[in-house]
């Protein structure tokens, strides 16, 4: 990671910030909002969390544009209640301005002076001049008080109009408008760089909304405002308070996840002991919760306060959590408690398709041992995609698709192998099993659920369409997370493709994916993504090319197999990390069953003239070497 010690210029006249002493981690801004938007982050948006900000007051000789530049930069320092930023404001506006913790983020803003006098009217009458700030994408953070919150992107070009006036011979900001309408006095306008530097990424953990007794926890990437991160107790409060409510409508998990804390829960107190133990005292409706519900509440607290899903979360040192109810200790959770609450992959065996002079088939690889999978000769092959249902070796159901047809291949004695037909005009491109034994399939822009696919022929499979309001392009890759609530997919429209994560919610009749058209978009610094796999609950592996931006097609006429690379992609939106692989990778698979052990990764490489395709597995986690498994294609781990 690059360390930065430099001055940041704010205009033609001077610099408004000094940046020094960078932290040891990077973060970026994830996009939660309409999936038709481009994300705010790209290949070069690596900000340094924890940079010391030294704001510079305005210079009397600065132009109106320089003053606006300087105000945006000085807003990146909360010292003394934004004291330096207030120096850029006219006296009346400086008194009215009360910036909140929920930042509004502008991406690569363009600052320019309106050639003629504008028509905005301020409290002091007609303005002297006007400076406009335009941004192609706008993100607004939502949070409960000073708590951690998520970020929603607004569509289209946005314009902030700064009404400028002269005060004692120097330009000052009299008022700020957005698209011609007055903004709130709570507006905190930050550049993307400053947001990424100031706000700490972490996860809040919720339960599936469709199951009131589930013990599965689902992570949601959020950010902690700098005003709240003023010590261990401040960070704890910022994380705990949002957990009292289900994910809000602005969240991509809205309707799919909920909280164990009953409505009306009150936070009676927070104490941090020795910097590593958080004592959280709750009351109100929480005092009436039974033991089972309190267990679920305690697990939410423990995971949200102790997990370190991203490098930049390391500022939080909490390692154990005590839940108090009405000032009385109910339970303490120590490291290692509830380790299975956040589901992970099931690991081996690895399945792959083989090809050779005797025909095609499927093999299972456990370590060095290869065994053949029973496939009826009437079904044939090869398949464009395969998937293996998680379970014991005696209860595995494999699935393979080709064209519009899905073959179900149970691997126990007496089971019946069958083929079902998708109600789609496009060919099947992806298969994945969820935690309930349902098979997901993608074909064209449609997503389908095959119920009864795991019955081994005892049930007649039923195929239903998944309602995805925001899906518009072709789904070229799809994987259901081990928690069964999140689905990662690649959507392609023409030459443009993007990596999305959406939540599964269920109504009385339909299953929805991204019911409110909210999706999380990640990996926007990867050009032309082709395939993906879940690495762990907070990271994907994506096969694509580096150096792209969201909504931008791949350039050049390079063979995809020859130019593709593998990337580790964080769900919090930070920059993707390339993983060293054999050359000419065409397919990927991943599973990381246990924390503390090495991840399992497999890739297939394209064959060349006279040389077959091979499947390889990582020998020591990521970037530690690869070994041959067998000649073959399309590797998958169960899931």
TORVONU-940152 format. One record per residue (C-alpha): y negated, x, z. Coordinates in steps of 0.05 Angstrom, whole numbers, plus 5000, padded with zeros to 4 digits. Example, Ala and Ser with C-alpha at 12.3 -4.5 7.8 and 13.67 -1.06 7.14 Angstrom:
// TORVONU-940152
{drenke {5090; 5246; 5156}} {drenke {5021; 5273; 5143}} 
// end
This chain:
// TORVONU-940152
{drenke {5000; 5000; 5000}} {drenke {4931; 5025; 4982}} {drenke {4881; 5039; 5038}} {drenke {4808; 5024; 5023}} {drenke {4747; 5056; 5055}} {drenke {4687; 5038; 5013}} {drenke {4622; 4998; 5005}} {drenke {4625; 4930; 4973}} {drenke {4566; 4915; 4927}} {drenke {4535; 4846; 4930}} {drenke {4484; 4849; 4874}} {drenke {4442; 4894; 4832}} {drenke {4399; 4915; 4891}} {drenke {4446; 4935; 4947}} {drenke {4511; 4925; 4985}} {drenke {4518; 4870; 5037}} {drenke {4582; 4893; 5071}} {drenke {4613; 4958; 5093}} {drenke {4689; 4957; 5095}} {drenke {4726; 5006; 5138}} {drenke {4791; 5019; 5177}} {drenke {4839; 4976; 5137}} {drenke {4900; 4944; 5168}} {drenke {4971; 4958; 5148}} {drenke {4987; 4894; 5110}} {drenke {4965; 4851; 5052}} {drenke {4963; 4776; 5044}} {drenke {4943; 4728; 4989}} {drenke {4927; 4655; 4983}} {drenke {4982; 4606; 4966}} {drenke {4966; 4545; 4924}} {drenke {4981; 4477; 4953}} {drenke {4957; 4422; 4909}} {drenke {4965; 4391; 4841}} {drenke {5016; 4432; 4803}} {drenke {4975; 4431; 4740}} {drenke {4926; 4480; 4771}} {drenke {4927; 4554; 4765}} {drenke {4933; 4591; 4830}} {drenke {4876; 4629; 4861}} {drenke {4914; 4693; 4868}} {drenke {4936; 4742; 4814}} {drenke {4962; 4811; 4804}} {drenke {4901; 4846; 4831}} {drenke {4884; 4802; 4891}} {drenke {4911; 4846; 4947}} {drenke {4862; 4839; 5005}} {drenke {4866; 4881; 5068}} {drenke {4876; 4840; 5131}} {drenke {4837; 4867; 5190}} {drenke {4783; 4905; 5152}} {drenke {4723; 4916; 5197}} {drenke {4663; 4880; 5167}} {drenke {4593; 4908; 5175}} {drenke {4545; 4856; 5147}} {drenke {4479; 4878; 5117}} {drenke {4415; 4835; 5125}} {drenke {4376; 4814; 5063}} {drenke {4325; 4861; 5032}} {drenke {4255; 4832; 5022}} {drenke {4256; 4855; 4949}} {drenke {4321; 4821; 4930}} {drenke {4323; 4770; 4874}} {drenke {4349; 4699; 4887}} {drenke {4416; 4719; 4857}} {drenke {4421; 4780; 4903}} {drenke {4407; 4736; 4964}} {drenke {4463; 4688; 4945}} {drenke {4511; 4746; 4933}} {drenke {4491; 4775; 5001}} {drenke {4500; 4708; 5036}} {drenke {4571; 4700; 5009}} {drenke {4588; 4771; 5031}} {drenke {4556; 4764; 5100}} {drenke {4594; 4699; 5111}} {drenke {4655; 4743; 5117}} {drenke {4632; 4766; 5186}} {drenke {4637; 4717; 5245}} {drenke {4601; 4765; 5293}} {drenke {4549; 4731; 5337}} {drenke {4562; 4664; 5305}} {drenke {4548; 4689; 5234}} {drenke {4482; 4719; 5256}} {drenke {4471; 4762; 5195}} {drenke {4491; 4707; 5146}} {drenke {4438; 4662; 5179}} {drenke {4385; 4713; 5160}} {drenke {4395; 4693; 5087}} {drenke {4377; 4620; 5103}} {drenke {4309; 4587; 5109}} {drenke {4290; 4572; 5182}} {drenke {4308; 4498; 5181}} {drenke {4374; 4507; 5145}} {drenke {4393; 4565; 5191}} {drenke {4387; 4518; 5251}} {drenke {4428; 4463; 5218}} {drenke {4484; 4506; 5191}} {drenke {4545; 4504; 5237}} {drenke {4602; 4536; 5198}} {drenke {4671; 4510; 5216}} {drenke {4739; 4544; 5216}} {drenke {4765; 4508; 5154}} {drenke {4740; 4554; 5100}} {drenke {4724; 4534; 5029}} {drenke {4748; 4589; 4983}} {drenke {4717; 4607; 4916}} {drenke {4756; 4651; 4868}} {drenke {4718; 4705; 4829}} {drenke {4652; 4667; 4833}} {drenke {4600; 4675; 4779}} {drenke {4528; 4676; 4805}} {drenke {4470; 4661; 4759}} {drenke {4398; 4636; 4764}} {drenke {4381; 4570; 4730}} {drenke {4330; 4586; 4675}} {drenke {4285; 4527; 4691}} {drenke {4267; 4494; 4756}} {drenke {4324; 4450; 4779}} {drenke {4321; 4378; 4801}} {drenke {4350; 4386; 4870}} {drenke {4307; 4359; 4926}} {drenke {4310; 4393; 4995}} {drenke {4281; 4373; 5062}} {drenke {4221; 4416; 5045}} {drenke {4209; 4382; 4978}} {drenke {4223; 4408; 4909}} {drenke {4257; 4476; 4909}} {drenke {4223; 4538; 4881}} {drenke {4284; 4560; 4841}} {drenke {4359; 4548; 4837}} {drenke {4420; 4594; 4836}} {drenke {4487; 4568; 4814}} {drenke {4555; 4594; 4837}} {drenke {4613; 4573; 4792}} {drenke {4687; 4581; 4806}} {drenke {4745; 4560; 4763}} {drenke {4788; 4540; 4823}} {drenke {4767; 4517; 4892}} {drenke {4811; 4518; 4954}} {drenke {4795; 4481; 5018}} {drenke {4831; 4496; 5083}} {drenke {4848; 4439; 5130}} {drenke {4863; 4450; 5203}} {drenke {4865; 4413; 5269}} {drenke {4804; 4439; 5307}} {drenke {4812; 4514; 5308}} {drenke {4886; 4510; 5293}} {drenke {4926; 4539; 5237}} {drenke {4920; 4501; 5172}} {drenke {4942; 4497; 5100}} {drenke {4902; 4504; 5037}} {drenke {4893; 4453; 4980}} {drenke {4866; 4471; 4912}} {drenke {4817; 4425; 4876}} {drenke {4823; 4419; 4800}} {drenke {4774; 4444; 4749}} {drenke {4709; 4482; 4748}} {drenke {4666; 4474; 4810}} {drenke {4592; 4489; 4817}} {drenke {4554; 4504; 4881}} {drenke {4479; 4498; 4873}} {drenke {4435; 4540; 4920}} {drenke {4365; 4513; 4929}} {drenke {4321; 4574; 4939}} {drenke {4252; 4579; 4971}} {drenke {4205; 4635; 4989}} {drenke {4194; 4649; 5062}} {drenke {4144; 4703; 5082}} {drenke {4147; 4729; 5011}} {drenke {4224; 4736; 5009}} {drenke {4275; 4690; 4978}} {drenke {4318; 4647; 5025}} {drenke {4369; 4592; 5017}} {drenke {4340; 4523; 5033}} {drenke {4403; 4481; 5020}} {drenke {4472; 4483; 4986}} {drenke {4499; 4429; 4940}} {drenke {4567; 4420; 4908}} {drenke {4567; 4389; 4839}} {drenke {4499; 4358; 4855}} {drenke {4519; 4329; 4923}} {drenke {4496; 4357; 4990}} {drenke {4549; 4397; 5027}} {drenke {4568; 4390; 5100}} {drenke {4531; 4433; 5150}} {drenke {4602; 4456; 5170}} {drenke {4612; 4489; 5102}} {drenke {4640; 4560; 5107}} {drenke {4640; 4587; 5037}} {drenke {4683; 4650; 5028}} {drenke {4706; 4691; 4970}} {drenke {4781; 4698; 4962}} {drenke {4778; 4770; 4984}} {drenke {4745; 4753; 5050}} {drenke {4791; 4694; 5064}} {drenke {4852; 4738; 5054}} {drenke {4822; 4791; 5098}} {drenke {4801; 4745; 5155}} {drenke {4856; 4692; 5160}} {drenke {4925; 4710; 5186}} {drenke {4986; 4681; 5150}} {drenke {5044; 4654; 5190}} {drenke {5092; 4595; 5191}} {drenke {5094; 4529; 5227}} {drenke {5163; 4498; 5234}} {drenke {5180; 4425; 5226}} {drenke {5242; 4380; 5221}} {drenke {5267; 4340; 5161}} {drenke {5232; 4272; 5162}} {drenke {5295; 4238; 5135}} {drenke {5338; 4257; 5196}} {drenke {5312; 4240; 5265}} {drenke {5365; 4281; 5301}} {drenke {5368; 4342; 5255}} {drenke {5364; 4411; 5286}} {drenke {5344; 4444; 5221}} {drenke {5274; 4474; 5220}} {drenke {5232; 4480; 5157}} {drenke {5177; 4533; 5151}} {drenke {5108; 4517; 5124}} {drenke {5062; 4576; 5107}} {drenke {4994; 4567; 5142}} {drenke {4934; 4609; 5161}} {drenke {4902; 4623; 5229}} {drenke {4825; 4624; 5229}} {drenke {4793; 4687; 5255}} {drenke {4755; 4645; 5307}} {drenke {4822; 4626; 5338}} {drenke {4854; 4695; 5334}} {drenke {4811; 4724; 5390}} {drenke {4870; 4743; 5434}} {drenke {4942; 4723; 5447}} {drenke {4924; 4657; 5479}} {drenke {4878; 4639; 5421}} {drenke {4933; 4652; 5371}} {drenke {4982; 4611; 5412}} {drenke {4934; 4552; 5415}} {drenke {4920; 4556; 5341}} {drenke {4995; 4552; 5326}} {drenke {5014; 4500; 5379}} {drenke {4961; 4447; 5366}} {drenke {4980; 4430; 5294}} {drenke {5053; 4421; 5316}} {drenke {5033; 4358; 5354}} {drenke {5026; 4323; 5286}} {drenke {5069; 4318; 5223}} {drenke {5046; 4357; 5162}} {drenke {4982; 4323; 5137}} {drenke {4972; 4290; 5070}} {drenke {4943; 4355; 5044}} {drenke {5008; 4392; 5057}} {drenke {5062; 4399; 5005}} {drenke {5112; 4381; 5060}} {drenke {5078; 4313; 5072}} {drenke {5130; 4259; 5077}} {drenke {5188; 4308; 5076}} {drenke {5178; 4340; 5145}} {drenke {5158; 4316; 5214}} {drenke {5149; 4341; 5285}} {drenke {5190; 4330; 5348}} {drenke {5127; 4321; 5389}} {drenke {5114; 4247; 5400}} {drenke {5046; 4217; 5382}} {drenke {4999; 4223; 5441}} {drenke {5024; 4292; 5463}} {drenke {4970; 4330; 5501}} {drenke {4962; 4405; 5509}} {drenke {4950; 4417; 5583}} {drenke {4947; 4492; 5580}} {drenke {4968; 4558; 5548}} {drenke {4982; 4623; 5584}} {drenke {5006; 4689; 5556}} {drenke {5043; 4733; 5606}} {drenke {5047; 4807; 5593}} {drenke {5026; 4796; 5521}} {drenke {5097; 4776; 5501}} {drenke {5113; 4710; 5537}} {drenke {5077; 4645; 5519}} {drenke {5076; 4589; 5570}} {drenke {5059; 4523; 5537}} {drenke {5044; 4463; 5583}} {drenke {5046; 4394; 5550}} {drenke {5035; 4325; 5577}} {drenke {5017; 4255; 5554}} {drenke {5072; 4223; 5512}} {drenke {5113; 4288; 5513}} {drenke {5126; 4276; 5587}} {drenke {5167; 4214; 5569}} {drenke {5211; 4250; 5519}} {drenke {5286; 4255; 5535}} {drenke {5324; 4320; 5541}} {drenke {5346; 4321; 5468}} {drenke {5275; 4312; 5443}} {drenke {5249; 4365; 5490}} {drenke {5301; 4413; 5463}} {drenke {5274; 4400; 5393}} {drenke {5202; 4409; 5417}} {drenke {5220; 4475; 5450}} {drenke {5254; 4500; 5387}} {drenke {5192; 4483; 5345}} {drenke {5149; 4522; 5393}} {drenke {5196; 4581; 5397}} {drenke {5203; 4590; 5322}} {drenke {5129; 4579; 5307}} {drenke {5106; 4627; 5361}} {drenke {5158; 4683; 5354}} {drenke {5177; 4688; 5281}} {drenke {5145; 4743; 5239}} {drenke {5158; 4718; 5168}} {drenke {5104; 4761; 5136}} {drenke {5081; 4832; 5147}} {drenke {5012; 4809; 5168}} {drenke {5042; 4764; 5222}} {drenke {5057; 4825; 5263}} {drenke {4992; 4817; 5302}} {drenke {5029; 4763; 5342}} {drenke {5072; 4796; 5395}} {drenke {5101; 4734; 5429}} {drenke {5176; 4742; 5440}} {drenke {5195; 4688; 5489}} {drenke {5169; 4617; 5502}} {drenke {5168; 4574; 5565}} {drenke {5159; 4499; 5555}} {drenke {5126; 4465; 5614}} {drenke {5119; 4390; 5620}} {drenke {5064; 4365; 5666}} {drenke {5058; 4435; 5698}} {drenke {5132; 4441; 5713}} {drenke {5177; 4490; 5676}} {drenke {5228; 4454; 5634}} {drenke {5260; 4511; 5594}} {drenke {5250; 4583; 5572}} {drenke {5274; 4606; 5504}} {drenke {5289; 4680; 5497}} {drenke {5303; 4723; 5435}} {drenke {5367; 4701; 5401}} {drenke {5361; 4628; 5422}} {drenke {5370; 4577; 5367}} {drenke {5383; 4630; 5314}} {drenke {5415; 4579; 5268}} {drenke {5357; 4531; 5268}} {drenke {5329; 4558; 5202}} {drenke {5387; 4557; 5152}} {drenke {5401; 4617; 5110}} {drenke {5449; 4631; 5052}} {drenke {5523; 4631; 5063}} {drenke {5537; 4696; 5026}} {drenke {5601; 4715; 4992}} {drenke {5642; 4704; 4952}} {drenke {5602; 4719; 4889}} {drenke {5622; 4677; 4829}} {drenke {5613; 4700; 4757}} {drenke {5635; 4681; 4688}} {drenke {5678; 4730; 4649}} {drenke {5689; 4738; 4575}} {drenke {5738; 4778; 4536}} {drenke {5792; 4777; 4482}} {drenke {5833; 4726; 4521}} {drenke {5776; 4676; 4529}} {drenke {5727; 4658; 4583}} {drenke {5736; 4641; 4656}} {drenke {5705; 4644; 4726}} {drenke {5722; 4695; 4779}} {drenke {5706; 4701; 4852}} {drenke {5688; 4770; 4879}} {drenke {5695; 4785; 4953}} {drenke {5681; 4858; 4964}} {drenke {5725; 4897; 4915}} {drenke {5773; 4839; 4906}} {drenke {5770; 4795; 4844}} {drenke {5807; 4729; 4839}} {drenke {5809; 4678; 4783}} {drenke {5782; 4607; 4792}} {drenke {5823; 4550; 4765}} {drenke {5790; 4518; 4705}} {drenke {5826; 4465; 4664}} {drenke {5837; 4488; 4591}} {drenke {5809; 4421; 4569}} {drenke {5742; 4438; 4600}} {drenke {5734; 4506; 4567}} {drenke {5672; 4548; 4572}} {drenke {5629; 4588; 4577}} {drenke {5577; 4549; 4616}} {drenke {5502; 4557; 4611}} {drenke {5498; 4552; 4687}} {drenke {5547; 4551; 4745}} {drenke {5540; 4535; 4819}} {drenke {5587; 4539; 4879}} {drenke {5585; 4489; 4936}} {drenke {5578; 4524; 5004}} {drenke {5640; 4514; 5047}} {drenke {5706; 4545; 5066}} {drenke {5748; 4578; 5013}} {drenke {5796; 4519; 5013}} {drenke {5741; 4467; 5002}} {drenke {5699; 4498; 4948}} {drenke {5675; 4457; 4888}} {drenke {5649; 4496; 4829}} {drenke {5605; 4464; 4777}} {drenke {5588; 4487; 4707}} {drenke {5545; 4456; 4654}} {drenke {5541; 4462; 4579}} {drenke {5497; 4418; 4536}} {drenke {5491; 4350; 4570}} {drenke {5558; 4357; 4605}} {drenke {5572; 4379; 4677}} {drenke {5643; 4399; 4696}} {drenke {5664; 4392; 4769}} {drenke {5718; 4441; 4789}} {drenke {5746; 4430; 4859}} {drenke {5790; 4488; 4881}} {drenke {5842; 4455; 4927}} {drenke {5911; 4430; 4911}} {drenke {5913; 4359; 4885}} {drenke {5839; 4354; 4868}} {drenke {5819; 4329; 4799}} {drenke {5772; 4367; 4754}} {drenke {5725; 4320; 4718}} {drenke {5666; 4321; 4670}} {drenke {5604; 4277; 4675}} {drenke {5547; 4267; 4626}} {drenke {5474; 4274; 4643}} {drenke {5429; 4217; 4619}} {drenke {5384; 4267; 4583}} {drenke {5370; 4287; 4512}} {drenke {5361; 4360; 4531}} {drenke {5414; 4410; 4551}} {drenke {5428; 4428; 4623}} {drenke {5391; 4491; 4645}} {drenke {5405; 4498; 4720}} {drenke {5453; 4475; 4775}} {drenke {5448; 4480; 4851}} {drenke {5482; 4447; 4911}} {drenke {5445; 4420; 4971}} {drenke {5468; 4420; 5044}} {drenke {5495; 4348; 5038}} {drenke {5544; 4364; 4982}} {drenke {5501; 4336; 4926}} {drenke {5495; 4373; 4861}} {drenke {5426; 4382; 4830}} {drenke {5418; 4392; 4756}} {drenke {5358; 4406; 4711}} {drenke {5355; 4386; 4638}} {drenke {5290; 4388; 4599}} {drenke {5235; 4361; 4645}} {drenke {5285; 4318; 4683}} {drenke {5318; 4333; 4750}} {drenke {5382; 4297; 4769}} {drenke {5426; 4287; 4831}} {drenke {5502; 4280; 4824}} {drenke {5527; 4242; 4884}} {drenke {5601; 4247; 4899}} {drenke {5607; 4313; 4863}} {drenke {5641; 4345; 4923}} {drenke {5695; 4293; 4932}} {drenke {5747; 4327; 4888}} {drenke {5756; 4265; 4846}} {drenke {5763; 4216; 4904}} {drenke {5696; 4186; 4887}} {drenke {5668; 4170; 4819}} {drenke {5606; 4215; 4812}} {drenke {5541; 4177; 4805}} {drenke {5481; 4209; 4771}} {drenke {5411; 4188; 4790}} {drenke {5344; 4215; 4768}} {drenke {5299; 4251; 4819}} {drenke {5228; 4226; 4816}} {drenke {5181; 4285; 4807}} {drenke {5110; 4258; 4795}} {drenke {5080; 4326; 4779}} {drenke {5137; 4353; 4735}} {drenke {5114; 4357; 4663}} {drenke {5144; 4418; 4631}} {drenke {5216; 4439; 4621}} {drenke {5254; 4461; 4683}} {drenke {5287; 4527; 4665}} {drenke {5312; 4548; 4734}} {drenke {5323; 4509; 4798}} {drenke {5352; 4527; 4867}} {drenke {5356; 4484; 4929}} {drenke {5340; 4521; 4994}} {drenke {5395; 4524; 5047}} {drenke {5354; 4475; 5089}} {drenke {5363; 4422; 5035}} {drenke {5289; 4402; 5039}} {drenke {5256; 4454; 4994}} {drenke {5270; 4465; 4921}} {drenke {5245; 4525; 4881}} {drenke {5239; 4517; 4807}} {drenke {5208; 4548; 4744}} {drenke {5170; 4499; 4700}} {drenke {5154; 4520; 4629}} {drenke {5105; 4487; 4580}} {drenke {5108; 4523; 4514}} {drenke {5098; 4598; 4527}} {drenke {5070; 4586; 4597}} {drenke {5114; 4584; 4659}} {drenke {5102; 4581; 4734}} {drenke {5142; 4587; 4798}} {drenke {5137; 4525; 4843}} {drenke {5166; 4503; 4910}} {drenke {5169; 4429; 4925}} {drenke {5195; 4386; 4982}} {drenke {5249; 4333; 4979}} {drenke {5232; 4265; 5009}} {drenke {5272; 4200; 5006}} {drenke {5251; 4128; 5001}} {drenke {5295; 4066; 5005}} {drenke {5313; 4071; 4932}} {drenke {5292; 4139; 4904}} {drenke {5295; 4213; 4919}} {drenke {5228; 4247; 4907}} {drenke {5210; 4319; 4893}} {drenke {5137; 4332; 4909}} {drenke {5125; 4258; 4923}} {drenke {5049; 4266; 4931}} {drenke {5043; 4313; 4871}} {drenke {5034; 4371; 4919}} {drenke {5072; 4434; 4904}} {drenke {5067; 4506; 4928}} {drenke {5056; 4554; 4871}} {drenke {5076; 4627; 4883}} {drenke {5089; 4690; 4843}} {drenke {5029; 4680; 4797}} {drenke {5027; 4756; 4786}} {drenke {5093; 4750; 4749}} {drenke {5088; 4739; 4674}} {drenke {5140; 4696; 4639}} {drenke {5186; 4680; 4699}} {drenke {5256; 4664; 4675}} {drenke {5303; 4656; 4735}} {drenke {5298; 4652; 4810}} {drenke {5340; 4652; 4873}} {drenke {5327; 4643; 4947}} {drenke {5329; 4710; 4983}} {drenke {5314; 4684; 5053}} {drenke {5275; 4624; 5082}} {drenke {5208; 4657; 5065}} {drenke {5221; 4696; 5000}} {drenke {5247; 4685; 4930}} {drenke {5274; 4734; 4879}} {drenke {5244; 4720; 4810}} {drenke {5263; 4750; 4744}} {drenke {5203; 4760; 4699}} {drenke {5150; 4810; 4678}} {drenke {5094; 4839; 4719}} {drenke {5019; 4835; 4706}} {drenke {5012; 4762; 4688}} {drenke {4969; 4707; 4715}} {drenke {4986; 4634; 4725}} {drenke {4980; 4591; 4663}} {drenke {4978; 4652; 4618}} {drenke {5034; 4664; 4568}} {drenke {5071; 4729; 4562}} {drenke {5042; 4776; 4511}} {drenke {5074; 4817; 4457}} {drenke {5140; 4808; 4420}} {drenke {5183; 4847; 4469}} {drenke {5256; 4826; 4477}} {drenke {5260; 4788; 4544}} {drenke {5324; 4823; 4565}} {drenke {5294; 4891; 4552}} {drenke {5228; 4880; 4589}} {drenke {5245; 4836; 4648}} {drenke {5243; 4860; 4719}} {drenke {5262; 4832; 4787}} {drenke {5209; 4814; 4839}} {drenke {5210; 4795; 4912}} {drenke {5162; 4737; 4921}} {drenke {5134; 4714; 4987}} {drenke {5120; 4640; 4999}} {drenke {5054; 4656; 5033}} {drenke {5027; 4678; 4965}} {drenke {5021; 4753; 4976}} {drenke {5031; 4800; 4918}} {drenke {5100; 4805; 4888}} {drenke {5141; 4868; 4899}} {drenke {5183; 4896; 4842}} {drenke {5256; 4911; 4858}} {drenke {5291; 4969; 4823}} {drenke {5351; 4943; 4782}} {drenke {5396; 4966; 4725}} {drenke {5364; 4959; 4657}} {drenke {5365; 4895; 4615}} {drenke {5375; 4844; 4671}} {drenke {5389; 4774; 4645}} {drenke {5410; 4735; 4708}} {drenke {5403; 4741; 4784}} {drenke {5434; 4715; 4848}} {drenke {5417; 4728; 4921}} {drenke {5438; 4710; 4991}} {drenke {5417; 4737; 5059}} {drenke {5463; 4704; 5110}} {drenke {5440; 4738; 5174}} {drenke {5378; 4772; 5201}} {drenke {5391; 4845; 5215}} {drenke {5443; 4851; 5160}} {drenke {5431; 4872; 5088}} {drenke {5415; 4820; 5035}} {drenke {5466; 4807; 4981}} {drenke {5438; 4812; 4911}} {drenke {5473; 4808; 4844}} {drenke {5448; 4816; 4773}} {drenke {5478; 4810; 4704}} {drenke {5457; 4858; 4649}} {drenke {5456; 4845; 4575}} {drenke {5509; 4876; 4531}} {drenke {5492; 4919; 4471}} {drenke {5529; 4934; 4407}} {drenke {5599; 4954; 4428}} {drenke {5584; 4946; 4503}} {drenke {5598; 4884; 4545}} {drenke {5554; 4849; 4595}} {drenke {5563; 4871; 4666}} {drenke {5552; 4841; 4735}} {drenke {5526; 4888; 4789}} {drenke {5515; 4881; 4864}} {drenke {5466; 4918; 4909}} {drenke {5498; 4971; 4951}} {drenke {5447; 4975; 5007}} {drenke {5399; 4918; 5005}} {drenke {5338; 4919; 4959}} {drenke {5322; 4984; 4922}} {drenke {5383; 5022; 4948}} {drenke {5429; 5027; 4887}} {drenke {5477; 4983; 4849}} {drenke {5552; 4982; 4834}} {drenke {5594; 4948; 4780}} {drenke {5632; 4885; 4798}} {drenke {5662; 4863; 4732}} {drenke {5646; 4848; 4660}} {drenke {5612; 4781; 4661}} {drenke {5550; 4737; 4662}} {drenke {5514; 4685; 4706}} {drenke {5529; 4710; 4777}} {drenke {5518; 4659; 4834}} {drenke {5527; 4657; 4909}} {drenke {5546; 4591; 4941}} {drenke {5487; 4543; 4943}} 
// end
